[in-house]
Amino acid sequence: MKHLKAALKSKTVWFAVLLSGLSLAQGLIFEIPISTLWQAIIGMSLSVIIILLRFVTKQSVYDK
């Protein structure tokens, strides 16, 4: 339980939870048809956000 509470303080974990929820909604509910170019742009943008969140992070999830 201690590790779960610590993980919930992580911006990266919250971003991953949000991303998984949006991915689920896109696949099951919205089914938005987008071109492969936009899929690539979105994928690269998400990768950049994850990298930036990693640089913002100063400590391990377990140390929170």
All heavy atoms as TSV, in Angstrom:
chain	resi	resn	atom	element	x	y	z
A	1	MET	N	N	0.826	-1.193	0.000
A	1	MET	CA	C	0.000	0.000	0.000
A	1	MET	C	C	0.867	1.253	0.000
A	1	MET	O	O	0.508	2.242	-0.606
A	1	MET	CB	C	-0.911	-0.054	1.229
A	1	MET	CG	C	-1.993	0.973	1.185
A	1	MET	SD	S	-3.097	0.616	-0.179
A	1	MET	CE	C	-4.510	1.471	0.315
A	2	LYS	N	N	2.009	1.161	0.687
A	2	LYS	CA	C	2.918	2.298	0.751
A	2	LYS	C	C	3.410	2.689	-0.652
A	2	LYS	O	O	3.483	3.860	-0.999
A	2	LYS	CB	C	4.109	1.951	1.652
A	2	LYS	CG	C	5.170	3.001	1.708
A	2	LYS	CD	C	6.348	2.536	2.542
A	2	LYS	CE	C	7.503	3.498	2.430
A	2	LYS	NZ	N	8.695	3.019	3.113
A	3	HIS	N	N	3.732	1.671	-1.470
A	3	HIS	CA	C	4.232	1.933	-2.813
A	3	HIS	C	C	3.143	2.511	-3.710
A	3	HIS	O	O	3.420	3.352	-4.565
A	3	HIS	CB	C	4.818	0.669	-3.426
A	3	HIS	CG	C	5.991	0.130	-2.671
A	3	HIS	ND1	N	7.126	0.869	-2.440
A	3	HIS	CD2	C	6.199	-1.066	-2.093
A	3	HIS	CE1	C	7.984	0.158	-1.755
A	3	HIS	NE2	N	7.440	-1.040	-1.519
A	4	LEU	N	N	1.913	2.071	-3.525
A	4	LEU	CA	C	0.800	2.607	-4.317
A	4	LEU	C	C	0.582	4.088	-3.997
A	4	LEU	O	O	0.408	4.902	-4.905
A	4	LEU	CB	C	-0.475	1.813	-4.053
A	4	LEU	CG	C	-1.717	2.301	-4.792
A	4	LEU	CD1	C	-1.515	2.234	-6.296
A	4	LEU	CD2	C	-2.924	1.490	-4.388
A	5	LYS	N	N	0.611	4.438	-2.726
A	5	LYS	CA	C	0.457	5.838	-2.338
A	5	LYS	C	C	1.575	6.685	-2.908
A	5	LYS	O	O	1.356	7.808	-3.363
A	5	LYS	CB	C	0.409	5.969	-0.819
A	5	LYS	CG	C	-0.884	5.494	-0.210
A	5	LYS	CD	C	-0.889	5.704	1.291
A	5	LYS	CE	C	-2.173	5.202	1.907
A	5	LYS	NZ	N	-2.190	5.396	3.361
A	6	ALA	N	N	2.794	6.150	-2.886
A	6	ALA	CA	C	3.932	6.887	-3.439
A	6	ALA	C	C	3.781	7.055	-4.948
A	6	ALA	O	O	4.056	8.127	-5.483
A	6	ALA	CB	C	5.226	6.156	-3.113
A	7	ALA	N	N	3.320	6.016	-5.638
A	7	ALA	CA	C	3.150	6.087	-7.085
A	7	ALA	C	C	2.108	7.125	-7.476
A	7	ALA	O	O	2.234	7.787	-8.503
A	7	ALA	CB	C	2.769	4.723	-7.632
A	8	LEU	N	N	1.087	7.297	-6.648
A	8	LEU	CA	C	0.040	8.264	-6.968
A	8	LEU	C	C	0.516	9.711	-6.841
A	8	LEU	O	O	-0.168	10.624	-7.274
A	8	LEU	CB	C	-1.187	8.023	-6.081
A	8	LEU	CG	C	-1.927	6.726	-6.376
A	8	LEU	CD1	C	-3.073	6.535	-5.392
A	8	LEU	CD2	C	-2.431	6.685	-7.797
A	9	LYS	N	N	1.696	9.913	-6.284
A	9	LYS	CA	C	2.270	11.255	-6.206
A	9	LYS	C	C	3.108	11.583	-7.443
A	9	LYS	O	O	3.574	12.700	-7.589
A	9	LYS	CB	C	3.151	11.375	-4.960
A	9	LYS	CG	C	2.381	11.270	-3.670
A	9	LYS	CD	C	3.322	11.382	-2.483
A	9	LYS	CE	C	2.582	11.222	-1.180
A	9	LYS	NZ	N	3.500	11.275	-0.028
A	10	SER	N	N	3.266	10.635	-8.330
A	10	SER	CA	C	4.127	10.788	-9.497
A	10	SER	C	C	3.370	11.377	-10.682
A	10	SER	O	O	2.321	10.856	-11.086
A	10	SER	CB	C	4.699	9.423	-9.885
A	10	SER	OG	O	5.319	9.494	-11.145
A	11	LYS	N	N	3.896	12.450	-11.256
A	11	LYS	CA	C	3.303	13.050	-12.455
A	11	LYS	C	C	3.357	12.076	-13.627
A	11	LYS	O	O	2.432	12.017	-14.435
A	11	LYS	CB	C	4.039	14.335	-12.815
A	11	LYS	CG	C	3.863	15.458	-11.837
A	11	LYS	CD	C	4.715	16.647	-12.269
A	11	LYS	CE	C	4.690	17.761	-11.259
A	11	LYS	NZ	N	5.564	17.520	-10.121
A	12	THR	N	N	4.435	11.327	-13.720
A	12	THR	CA	C	4.590	10.371	-14.807
A	12	THR	C	C	3.548	9.267	-14.714
A	12	THR	O	O	2.968	8.859	-15.726
A	12	THR	CB	C	6.011	9.775	-14.804
A	12	THR	OG1	O	6.963	10.846	-14.808
A	12	THR	CG2	C	6.250	8.883	-15.995
A	13	VAL	N	N	3.291	8.787	-13.514
A	13	VAL	CA	C	2.275	7.743	-13.330
A	13	VAL	C	C	0.897	8.281	-13.691
A	13	VAL	O	O	0.122	7.622	-14.390
A	13	VAL	CB	C	2.302	7.191	-11.884
A	13	VAL	CG1	C	1.113	6.288	-11.615
A	13	VAL	CG2	C	3.600	6.447	-11.625
A	14	TRP	N	N	0.565	9.484	-13.253
A	14	TRP	CA	C	-0.730	10.080	-13.580
A	14	TRP	C	C	-0.874	10.284	-15.086
A	14	TRP	O	O	-1.935	10.074	-15.657
A	14	TRP	CB	C	-0.943	11.391	-12.832
A	14	TRP	CG	C	-1.429	11.152	-11.448
A	14	TRP	CD1	C	-0.751	11.338	-10.286
A	14	TRP	CD2	C	-2.716	10.640	-11.065
A	14	TRP	NE1	N	-1.529	10.973	-9.216
A	14	TRP	CE2	C	-2.743	10.552	-9.661
A	14	TRP	CE3	C	-3.838	10.243	-11.783
A	14	TRP	CZ2	C	-3.856	10.087	-8.970
A	14	TRP	CZ3	C	-4.947	9.775	-11.077
A	14	TRP	CH2	C	-4.942	9.704	-9.692
A	15	PHE	N	N	0.211	10.710	-15.745
A	15	PHE	CA	C	0.165	10.871	-17.197
A	15	PHE	C	C	-0.089	9.526	-17.870
A	15	PHE	O	O	-0.878	9.435	-18.810
A	15	PHE	CB	C	1.463	11.501	-17.714
A	15	PHE	CG	C	1.446	11.761	-19.188
A	15	PHE	CD1	C	0.695	12.791	-19.713
A	15	PHE	CD2	C	2.172	10.961	-20.050
A	15	PHE	CE1	C	0.667	13.028	-21.072
A	15	PHE	CE2	C	2.155	11.186	-21.409
A	15	PHE	CZ	C	1.401	12.228	-21.922
A	16	ALA	N	N	0.555	8.478	-17.399
A	16	ALA	CA	C	0.362	7.143	-17.966
A	16	ALA	C	C	-1.075	6.658	-17.762
A	16	ALA	O	O	-1.667	6.052	-18.665
A	16	ALA	CB	C	1.345	6.161	-17.345
A	17	VAL	N	N	-1.645	6.928	-16.596
A	17	VAL	CA	C	-3.039	6.541	-16.328
A	17	VAL	C	C	-3.977	7.293	-17.272
A	17	VAL	O	O	-4.880	6.704	-17.874
A	17	VAL	CB	C	-3.402	6.800	-14.847
A	17	VAL	CG1	C	-4.895	6.652	-14.618
A	17	VAL	CG2	C	-2.613	5.869	-13.939
A	18	LEU	N	N	-3.745	8.590	-17.427
A	18	LEU	CA	C	-4.559	9.395	-18.344
A	18	LEU	C	C	-4.419	8.885	-19.773
A	18	LEU	O	O	-5.420	8.729	-20.486
A	18	LEU	CB	C	-4.141	10.863	-18.253
A	18	LEU	CG	C	-4.791	11.810	-19.252
A	18	LEU	CD1	C	-6.283	11.957	-18.944
A	18	LEU	CD2	C	-4.114	13.166	-19.222
A	19	LEU	N	N	-3.207	8.611	-20.187
A	19	LEU	CA	C	-2.953	8.124	-21.538
A	19	LEU	C	C	-3.623	6.779	-21.789
A	19	LEU	O	O	-4.213	6.561	-22.848
A	19	LEU	CB	C	-1.444	8.011	-21.767
A	19	LEU	CG	C	-0.982	7.601	-23.149
A	19	LEU	CD1	C	-1.500	8.562	-24.203
A	19	LEU	CD2	C	0.533	7.558	-23.175
A	20	SER	N	N	-3.576	5.890	-20.825
A	20	SER	CA	C	-4.229	4.596	-21.011
A	20	SER	C	C	-5.746	4.749	-21.084
A	20	SER	O	O	-6.405	4.075	-21.876
A	20	SER	CB	C	-3.832	3.614	-19.910
A	20	SER	OG	O	-4.322	4.045	-18.665
A	21	GLY	N	N	-6.299	5.653	-20.280
A	21	GLY	CA	C	-7.744	5.906	-20.348
A	21	GLY	C	C	-8.161	6.482	-21.690
A	21	GLY	O	O	-9.173	6.073	-22.272
A	22	LEU	N	N	-7.388	7.439	-22.193
A	22	LEU	CA	C	-7.697	8.025	-23.504
A	22	LEU	C	C	-7.538	6.999	-24.626
A	22	LEU	O	O	-8.328	6.983	-25.569
A	22	LEU	CB	C	-6.797	9.231	-23.762
A	22	LEU	CG	C	-7.068	10.464	-22.911
A	22	LEU	CD1	C	-6.018	11.532	-23.164
A	22	LEU	CD2	C	-8.458	11.002	-23.172
A	23	SER	N	N	-6.541	6.140	-24.513
A	23	SER	CA	C	-6.339	5.094	-25.517
A	23	SER	C	C	-7.508	4.116	-25.524
A	23	SER	O	O	-7.985	3.704	-26.589
A	23	SER	CB	C	-5.038	4.333	-25.240
A	23	SER	OG	O	-3.935	5.180	-25.356
A	24	LEU	N	N	-7.976	3.767	-24.353
A	24	LEU	CA	C	-9.124	2.876	-24.254
A	24	LEU	C	C	-10.369	3.526	-24.852
A	24	LEU	O	O	-11.103	2.915	-25.620
A	24	LEU	CB	C	-9.374	2.497	-22.792
A	24	LEU	CG	C	-10.534	1.557	-22.528
A	24	LEU	CD1	C	-10.262	0.195	-23.148
A	24	LEU	CD2	C	-10.775	1.424	-21.049
A	25	ALA	N	N	-10.583	4.792	-24.508
A	25	ALA	CA	C	-11.744	5.510	-25.041
A	25	ALA	C	C	-11.668	5.630	-26.564
A	25	ALA	O	O	-12.673	5.444	-27.261
A	25	ALA	CB	C	-11.839	6.899	-24.409
A	26	GLN	N	N	-10.490	5.924	-27.086
A	26	GLN	CA	C	-10.316	6.039	-28.532
A	26	GLN	C	C	-10.611	4.722	-29.221
A	26	GLN	O	O	-11.273	4.674	-30.242
A	26	GLN	CB	C	-8.900	6.521	-28.859
A	26	GLN	CG	C	-8.340	6.173	-30.222
A	26	GLN	CD	C	-9.133	6.659	-31.415
A	26	GLN	OE1	O	-10.004	7.504	-31.297
A	26	GLN	NE2	N	-8.861	6.092	-32.563
A	27	GLY	N	N	-10.146	3.639	-28.643
A	27	GLY	CA	C	-10.332	2.334	-29.275
A	27	GLY	C	C	-11.740	1.789	-29.170
A	27	GLY	O	O	-12.227	1.133	-30.087
A	28	LEU	N	N	-12.419	2.063	-28.068
A	28	LEU	CA	C	-13.731	1.447	-27.842
A	28	LEU	C	C	-14.914	2.385	-28.055
A	28	LEU	O	O	-16.004	1.929	-28.371
A	28	LEU	CB	C	-13.794	0.894	-26.413
A	28	LEU	CG	C	-12.798	-0.213	-26.089
A	28	LEU	CD1	C	-12.923	-0.618	-24.623
A	28	LEU	CD2	C	-13.000	-1.405	-26.994
A	29	ILE	N	N	-14.698	3.681	-27.859
A	29	ILE	CA	C	-15.836	4.601	-27.900
A	29	ILE	C	C	-15.785	5.523	-29.115
A	29	ILE	O	O	-16.703	5.559	-29.929
A	29	ILE	CB	C	-15.892	5.441	-26.608
A	29	ILE	CG1	C	-16.040	4.527	-25.399
A	29	ILE	CG2	C	-17.031	6.449	-26.659
A	29	ILE	CD1	C	-15.856	5.210	-24.059
A	30	PHE	N	N	-14.690	6.260	-29.233
A	30	PHE	CA	C	-14.626	7.303	-30.252
A	30	PHE	C	C	-14.326	6.767	-31.646
A	30	PHE	O	O	-14.948	7.170	-32.610
A	30	PHE	CB	C	-13.573	8.357	-29.885
A	30	PHE	CG	C	-13.792	8.996	-28.553
A	30	PHE	CD1	C	-12.761	9.089	-27.643
A	30	PHE	CD2	C	-15.031	9.500	-28.188
A	30	PHE	CE1	C	-12.945	9.681	-26.414
A	30	PHE	CE2	C	-15.230	10.087	-26.963
A	30	PHE	CZ	C	-14.180	10.180	-26.071
A	31	GLU	N	N	-13.371	5.881	-31.747
A	31	GLU	CA	C	-12.927	5.335	-33.023
A	31	GLU	C	C	-12.698	6.440	-34.049
A	31	GLU	O	O	-13.250	6.453	-35.141
A	31	GLU	CB	C	-13.920	4.298	-33.541
A	31	GLU	CG	C	-14.028	3.098	-32.632
A	31	GLU	CD	C	-14.986	2.044	-33.142
A	31	GLU	OE1	O	-15.402	2.112	-34.318
A	31	GLU	OE2	O	-15.322	1.151	-32.366
A	32	ILE	N	N	-11.877	7.406	-33.664
A	32	ILE	CA	C	-11.585	8.551	-34.527
A	32	ILE	C	C	-10.640	8.102	-35.641
A	32	ILE	O	O	-9.539	7.632	-35.364
A	32	ILE	CB	C	-10.938	9.691	-33.720
A	32	ILE	CG1	C	-11.884	10.149	-32.615
A	32	ILE	CG2	C	-10.568	10.851	-34.631
A	32	ILE	CD1	C	-11.241	11.096	-31.618
A	33	PRO	N	N	-11.060	8.250	-36.882
A	33	PRO	CA	C	-10.166	7.882	-37.981
A	33	PRO	C	C	-9.142	9.005	-38.200
A	33	PRO	O	O	-9.512	10.129	-38.539
A	33	PRO	CB	C	-11.103	7.748	-39.179
A	33	PRO	CG	C	-12.259	8.630	-38.854
A	33	PRO	CD	C	-12.376	8.643	-37.341
A	34	ILE	N	N	-7.872	8.704	-37.967
A	34	ILE	CA	C	-6.833	9.693	-38.209
A	34	ILE	C	C	-5.767	9.078	-39.104
A	34	ILE	O	O	-5.560	7.867	-39.103
A	34	ILE	CB	C	-6.198	10.213	-36.898
A	34	ILE	CG1	C	-5.643	9.086	-36.048
A	34	ILE	CG2	C	-7.180	11.028	-36.096
A	34	ILE	CD1	C	-4.893	9.536	-34.818
A	35	SER	N	N	-5.124	9.935	-39.861
A	35	SER	CA	C	-4.123	9.464	-40.809
A	35	SER	C	C	-2.881	8.952	-40.080
A	35	SER	O	O	-2.655	9.259	-38.904
A	35	SER	CB	C	-3.728	10.592	-41.761
A	35	SER	OG	O	-2.978	11.581	-41.065
A	36	THR	N	N	-2.076	8.209	-40.801
A	36	THR	CA	C	-0.845	7.685	-40.207
A	36	THR	C	C	0.117	8.819	-39.854
A	36	THR	O	O	0.880	8.690	-38.893
A	36	THR	CB	C	-0.160	6.688	-41.153
A	36	THR	OG1	O	0.029	7.300	-42.433
A	36	THR	CG2	C	-1.001	5.431	-41.318
A	37	LEU	N	N	0.078	9.918	-40.593
A	37	LEU	CA	C	0.925	11.065	-40.266
A	37	LEU	C	C	0.572	11.598	-38.880
A	37	LEU	O	O	1.451	11.830	-38.045
A	37	LEU	CB	C	0.780	12.171	-41.312
A	37	LEU	CG	C	1.485	13.492	-40.978
A	37	LEU	CD1	C	2.990	13.275	-40.923
A	37	LEU	CD2	C	1.117	14.568	-41.952
A	38	TRP	N	N	-0.733	11.778	-38.606
A	38	TRP	CA	C	-1.151	12.285	-37.297
A	38	TRP	C	C	-0.889	11.277	-36.194
A	38	TRP	O	O	-0.575	11.648	-35.066
A	38	TRP	CB	C	-2.618	12.709	-37.319
A	38	TRP	CG	C	-2.752	14.085	-37.889
A	38	TRP	CD1	C	-3.213	14.430	-39.113
A	38	TRP	CD2	C	-2.357	15.301	-37.251
A	38	TRP	NE1	N	-3.135	15.782	-39.276
A	38	TRP	CE2	C	-2.621	16.349	-38.151
A	38	TRP	CE3	C	-1.804	15.606	-36.016
A	38	TRP	CZ2	C	-2.348	17.676	-37.845
A	38	TRP	CZ3	C	-1.534	16.931	-35.709
A	38	TRP	CH2	C	-1.805	17.945	-36.613
A	39	GLN	N	N	-0.999	10.003	-36.494
A	39	GLN	CA	C	-0.659	8.977	-35.508
A	39	GLN	C	C	0.808	9.099	-35.112
A	39	GLN	O	O	1.150	9.007	-33.934
A	39	GLN	CB	C	-0.934	7.586	-36.065
A	39	GLN	CG	C	-2.405	7.262	-36.214
A	39	GLN	CD	C	-2.629	5.907	-36.845
A	39	GLN	OE1	O	-1.782	5.026	-36.792
A	39	GLN	NE2	N	-3.787	5.721	-37.462
A	40	ALA	N	N	1.675	9.340	-36.101
A	40	ALA	CA	C	3.098	9.496	-35.833
A	40	ALA	C	C	3.366	10.756	-35.012
A	40	ALA	O	O	4.150	10.738	-34.061
A	40	ALA	CB	C	3.879	9.539	-37.145
A	41	ILE	N	N	2.710	11.846	-35.359
A	41	ILE	CA	C	2.891	13.109	-34.629
A	41	ILE	C	C	2.436	12.962	-33.183
A	41	ILE	O	O	3.120	13.394	-32.256
A	41	ILE	CB	C	2.144	14.259	-35.343
A	41	ILE	CG1	C	2.826	14.576	-36.672
A	41	ILE	CG2	C	2.070	15.500	-34.454
A	41	ILE	CD1	C	2.055	15.523	-37.566
A	42	ILE	N	N	1.292	12.341	-32.971
A	42	ILE	CA	C	0.782	12.136	-31.614
A	42	ILE	C	C	1.721	11.228	-30.819
A	42	ILE	O	O	2.041	11.511	-29.665
A	42	ILE	CB	C	-0.654	11.556	-31.660
A	42	ILE	CG1	C	-1.621	12.612	-32.202
A	42	ILE	CG2	C	-1.091	11.067	-30.287
A	42	ILE	CD1	C	-2.989	12.079	-32.558
A	43	GLY	N	N	2.179	10.150	-31.438
A	43	GLY	CA	C	3.098	9.236	-30.760
A	43	GLY	C	C	4.396	9.921	-30.364
A	43	GLY	O	O	4.889	9.745	-29.242
A	44	MET	N	N	4.957	10.719	-31.262
A	44	MET	CA	C	6.198	11.434	-30.946
A	44	MET	C	C	5.960	12.472	-29.854
A	44	MET	O	O	6.795	12.656	-28.965
A	44	MET	CB	C	6.762	12.100	-32.201
A	44	MET	CG	C	7.341	11.105	-33.177
A	44	MET	SD	S	8.203	11.836	-34.596
A	44	MET	CE	C	7.007	12.978	-35.242
A	45	SER	N	N	4.823	13.160	-29.892
A	45	SER	CA	C	4.504	14.152	-28.865
A	45	SER	C	C	4.395	13.502	-27.493
A	45	SER	O	O	4.899	14.037	-26.499
A	45	SER	CB	C	3.193	14.863	-29.204
A	45	SER	OG	O	3.296	15.526	-30.433
A	46	LEU	N	N	3.743	12.366	-27.429
A	46	LEU	CA	C	3.620	11.652	-26.163
A	46	LEU	C	C	4.986	11.223	-25.638
A	46	LEU	O	O	5.260	11.318	-24.436
A	46	LEU	CB	C	2.699	10.441	-26.318
A	46	LEU	CG	C	1.236	10.766	-26.591
A	46	LEU	CD1	C	0.466	9.498	-26.941
A	46	LEU	CD2	C	0.606	11.477	-25.422
A	47	SER	N	N	5.840	10.782	-26.528
A	47	SER	CA	C	7.193	10.393	-26.124
A	47	SER	C	C	7.960	11.576	-25.553
A	47	SER	O	O	8.649	11.445	-24.541
A	47	SER	CB	C	7.962	9.825	-27.314
A	47	SER	OG	O	7.340	8.663	-27.778
A	48	VAL	N	N	7.839	12.727	-26.180
A	48	VAL	CA	C	8.516	13.938	-25.693
A	48	VAL	C	C	7.990	14.323	-24.314
A	48	VAL	O	O	8.763	14.665	-23.416
A	48	VAL	CB	C	8.357	15.102	-26.695
A	48	VAL	CG1	C	8.793	16.422	-26.090
A	48	VAL	CG2	C	9.139	14.808	-27.962
A	49	ILE	N	N	6.677	14.235	-24.115
A	49	ILE	CA	C	6.095	14.565	-22.808
A	49	ILE	C	C	6.636	13.615	-21.735
A	49	ILE	O	O	6.986	14.046	-20.635
A	49	ILE	CB	C	4.554	14.523	-22.867
A	49	ILE	CG1	C	4.040	15.671	-23.734
A	49	ILE	CG2	C	3.947	14.584	-21.470
A	49	ILE	CD1	C	2.565	15.595	-24.057
A	50	ILE	N	N	6.709	12.339	-22.044
A	50	ILE	CA	C	7.227	11.363	-21.075
A	50	ILE	C	C	8.685	11.665	-20.741
A	50	ILE	O	O	9.094	11.618	-19.572
A	50	ILE	CB	C	7.051	9.928	-21.602
A	50	ILE	CG1	C	5.564	9.579	-21.659
A	50	ILE	CG2	C	7.814	8.923	-20.739
A	50	ILE	CD1	C	5.237	8.317	-22.417
A	51	ILE	N	N	9.476	12.010	-21.748
A	51	ILE	CA	C	10.877	12.353	-21.507
A	51	ILE	C	C	10.976	13.604	-20.630
A	51	ILE	O	O	11.769	13.647	-19.686
A	51	ILE	CB	C	11.623	12.552	-22.839
A	51	ILE	CG1	C	11.762	11.204	-23.548
A	51	ILE	CG2	C	12.989	13.198	-22.623
A	51	ILE	CD1	C	12.212	11.311	-24.986
A	52	LEU	N	N	10.171	14.613	-20.927
A	52	LEU	CA	C	10.184	15.839	-20.111
A	52	LEU	C	C	9.771	15.556	-18.669
A	52	LEU	O	O	10.371	16.090	-17.728
A	52	LEU	CB	C	9.274	16.899	-20.729
A	52	LEU	CG	C	9.758	17.494	-22.046
A	52	LEU	CD1	C	8.684	18.411	-22.634
A	52	LEU	CD2	C	11.069	18.228	-21.874
A	53	LEU	N	N	8.767	14.715	-18.483
A	53	LEU	CA	C	8.358	14.351	-17.127
A	53	LEU	C	C	9.485	13.634	-16.392
A	53	LEU	O	O	9.670	13.822	-15.191
A	53	LEU	CB	C	7.104	13.470	-17.160
A	53	LEU	CG	C	5.801	14.187	-17.441
A	53	LEU	CD1	C	4.685	13.169	-17.682
A	53	LEU	CD2	C	5.440	15.110	-16.301
A	54	ARG	N	N	10.243	12.843	-17.107
A	54	ARG	CA	C	11.368	12.141	-16.470
A	54	ARG	C	C	12.433	13.132	-16.010
A	54	ARG	O	O	13.021	12.971	-14.951
A	54	ARG	CB	C	11.960	11.116	-17.448
A	54	ARG	CG	C	13.046	10.293	-16.869
A	54	ARG	CD	C	12.561	9.491	-15.666
A	54	ARG	NE	N	13.679	9.341	-14.752
A	54	ARG	CZ	C	13.592	9.285	-13.447
A	54	ARG	NH1	N	12.430	9.364	-12.857
A	54	ARG	NH2	N	14.653	9.160	-12.710
A	55	PHE	N	N	12.674	14.181	-16.788
A	55	PHE	CA	C	13.655	15.191	-16.391
A	55	PHE	C	C	13.161	16.012	-15.202
A	55	PHE	O	O	13.959	16.469	-14.388
A	55	PHE	CB	C	13.998	16.120	-17.553
A	55	PHE	CG	C	14.972	15.522	-18.517
A	55	PHE	CD1	C	14.604	15.282	-19.825
A	55	PHE	CD2	C	16.255	15.188	-18.123
A	55	PHE	CE1	C	15.495	14.728	-20.724
A	55	PHE	CE2	C	17.162	14.631	-19.012
A	55	PHE	CZ	C	16.774	14.399	-20.324
A	56	VAL	N	N	11.852	16.208	-15.102
A	56	VAL	CA	C	11.275	16.958	-13.985
A	56	VAL	C	C	11.371	16.153	-12.693
A	56	VAL	O	O	11.527	16.706	-11.612
A	56	VAL	CB	C	9.804	17.318	-14.279
A	56	VAL	CG1	C	9.098	17.860	-13.070
A	56	VAL	CG2	C	9.738	18.317	-15.427
A	57	THR	N	N	11.316	14.839	-12.818
A	57	THR	CA	C	11.346	13.955	-11.655
A	57	THR	C	C	12.722	13.989	-11.008
A	57	THR	O	O	13.733	13.791	-11.662
A	57	THR	CB	C	11.021	12.513	-12.085
A	57	THR	OG1	O	9.755	12.514	-12.720
A	57	THR	CG2	C	10.991	11.590	-10.891
A	58	LYS	N	N	12.738	14.244	-9.711
A	58	LYS	CA	C	13.999	14.342	-8.978
A	58	LYS	C	C	14.301	13.108	-8.135
A	58	LYS	O	O	15.418	12.882	-7.745
A	58	LYS	CB	C	13.980	15.569	-8.048
A	58	LYS	CG	C	13.743	16.870	-8.753
A	58	LYS	CD	C	14.925	17.229	-9.615
A	58	LYS	CE	C	14.685	18.598	-10.224
A	58	LYS	NZ	N	15.291	18.773	-11.502
A	59	GLN	N	N	13.275	12.326	-7.838
A	59	GLN	CA	C	13.493	11.188	-6.958
A	59	GLN	C	C	12.684	9.979	-7.419
A	59	GLN	O	O	11.801	10.088	-8.249
A	59	GLN	CB	C	13.103	11.555	-5.522
A	59	GLN	CG	C	11.678	12.071	-5.390
A	59	GLN	CD	C	11.353	12.484	-3.978
A	59	GLN	OE1	O	11.109	11.629	-3.179
A	59	GLN	NE2	N	11.343	13.765	-3.688
A	60	SER	N	N	13.021	8.852	-6.853
A	60	SER	CA	C	12.330	7.613	-7.172
A	60	SER	C	C	10.899	7.657	-6.633
A	60	SER	O	O	10.605	8.362	-5.680
A	60	SER	CB	C	13.083	6.458	-6.501
A	60	SER	OG	O	12.309	5.295	-6.504
A	61	VAL	N	N	10.042	6.885	-7.243
A	61	VAL	CA	C	8.654	6.792	-6.754
A	61	VAL	C	C	8.630	6.295	-5.323
A	61	VAL	O	O	7.836	6.744	-4.500
A	61	VAL	CB	C	7.839	5.842	-7.666
A	61	VAL	CG1	C	6.496	5.512	-7.058
A	61	VAL	CG2	C	7.664	6.451	-9.032
A	62	TYR	N	N	9.539	5.398	-4.995
A	62	TYR	CA	C	9.569	4.812	-3.645
A	62	TYR	C	C	10.057	5.770	-2.583
A	62	TYR	O	O	9.844	5.556	-1.406
A	62	TYR	CB	C	10.441	3.551	-3.646
A	62	TYR	CG	C	9.919	2.507	-4.604
A	62	TYR	CD1	C	10.680	2.108	-5.687
A	62	TYR	CD2	C	8.664	1.939	-4.436
A	62	TYR	CE1	C	10.200	1.151	-6.579
A	62	TYR	CE2	C	8.186	1.004	-5.307
A	62	TYR	CZ	C	8.958	0.611	-6.367
A	62	TYR	OH	O	8.485	-0.331	-7.247
A	63	ASP	N	N	10.710	6.863	-2.997
A	63	ASP	CA	C	11.210	7.845	-2.034
A	63	ASP	C	C	10.211	8.957	-1.740
A	63	ASP	O	O	10.503	9.858	-0.979
A	63	ASP	CB	C	12.517	8.476	-2.549
A	63	ASP	CG	C	13.647	7.464	-2.626
A	63	ASP	OD1	O	13.578	6.458	-1.908
A	63	ASP	OD2	O	14.573	7.685	-3.425
A	64	LYS	N	N	9.055	8.907	-2.339
A	64	LYS	CA	C	8.075	9.990	-2.154
A	64	LYS	C	C	7.282	9.798	-0.894
A	64	LYS	O	O	7.048	8.771	-0.415
A	64	LYS	CB	C	7.137	10.059	-3.365
A	64	LYS	CG	C	7.899	10.525	-4.584
A	64	LYS	CD	C	6.941	10.747	-5.726
A	64	LYS	CE	C	7.740	11.258	-6.904
A	64	LYS	NZ	N	7.172	12.307	-7.597
